[in-house]
Amino acid sequence: MAEPGGAVEVHGAAAVEGAVAKRDRGDPDVLVAQIERTREDLARTIDSLAERMSPASNVRLLRAKLAEQAAKPEIQLGAAAVGAAVVGLAIIKFWARRRRGR
């Protein structure tokens, strides 16, 4: 069974952008133009995949997402609460050590 939207080749014809067109076997310029178009499409696809997979691109996307999340007030409030709790625990621990040392 053929995949939906997939290219289908029929003897004496070829699928061109979803429509079946007869091949012009006598004109090499048409064939060269099709090859060049296919090469350009393939190059764009490879460039797109390389951009998606590059570590620098992934870091850039993560930084953008982090900045977006950090700008939300509920995230800022939560971070402030966690910071205050850490400082409070550090003060209590420091105070308890000093008290035991007397």
N, C-alpha and C positions, 0 to 999 in steps of 0.2 A: 504494500500500500504506500502511495506517495505521501510525503509530508505536505500539509497545507502551506501554500505559499512557496513551496520549493520549486526549483527549476525542473522542467520536464523536457526531455529531448525526444523528438519524433523524427523518424527517418525522413530526410529531405527537408526538415524544418527545425527551427530552434526556438526555445522560449526566450523572448526578449521582454523584460519588464512585465512579466505576467501574461503576455499575449504570445501566441504562436505565430512566428513569421517564417516565411520561406527563406532558406539560405541562398545567398547569391554566391555560388561556387566560382563564378567567372571573374569576380572583382577582388583582387588581392588588397586593394586600398581599403575596402570595407572591412575585411578581416583584420588588417593592421590597426584600423581605428578601433575595432572591438577589443583587440588585445590591449591597446594602450588604455582604453577606458577601464578594462578589467584590472590592469596593473595599478592605475590610479586609485581605484576603489580598494584594492588590496592594500596599497600603501597607507591609505587613510585608516583602514581597519586596524592595521598593525600599529600605527601611531597611536590610535585611540586605546588599544589594549596595553601598549607600553606605558602610556600616561596613567592608566588605571592601576597598573601593577608597580609603578615606581615607588620606592620607599619615600622619596622626597615629596611626591604627590600625596601619599598617605599621611605623612606628618603634617603637611599643609592643611589637608582636610580635617584631621583631628584637632589641630590648633583652632581652626575656624569654628568647629563644633564646640570646643571647650570655651572659646570666647563667647559664643552665643549662649551657652548654658550659664556661664558665670555672670552674664548681664541680667539674668532673671532675678527679681527681688527675693523670691522664696529660696533660691540657692544661696544668695548672699546672706540671708538671715540664718540659714542652716549652718553655713560656714562660720559665721560670727558666733553662733551658739557653741559649736564644736571647739572653736578657738578659746572661748571663755571657759569652757569646761576643762580643757587641757591646762590652761593657766591656773585655774582654781585648784585642780588636783596637784599641780606642781607646788603651789604655795602651801597646801595642806601637808604634803610630803616633807617639804623643807622645814615647816614649822614643827612637825612631829619629830624629826631628827634633832632639831635644836633643843626641843623640850627634853628628849631622852638624854641628851648630852649633859645636862645640868647636874 
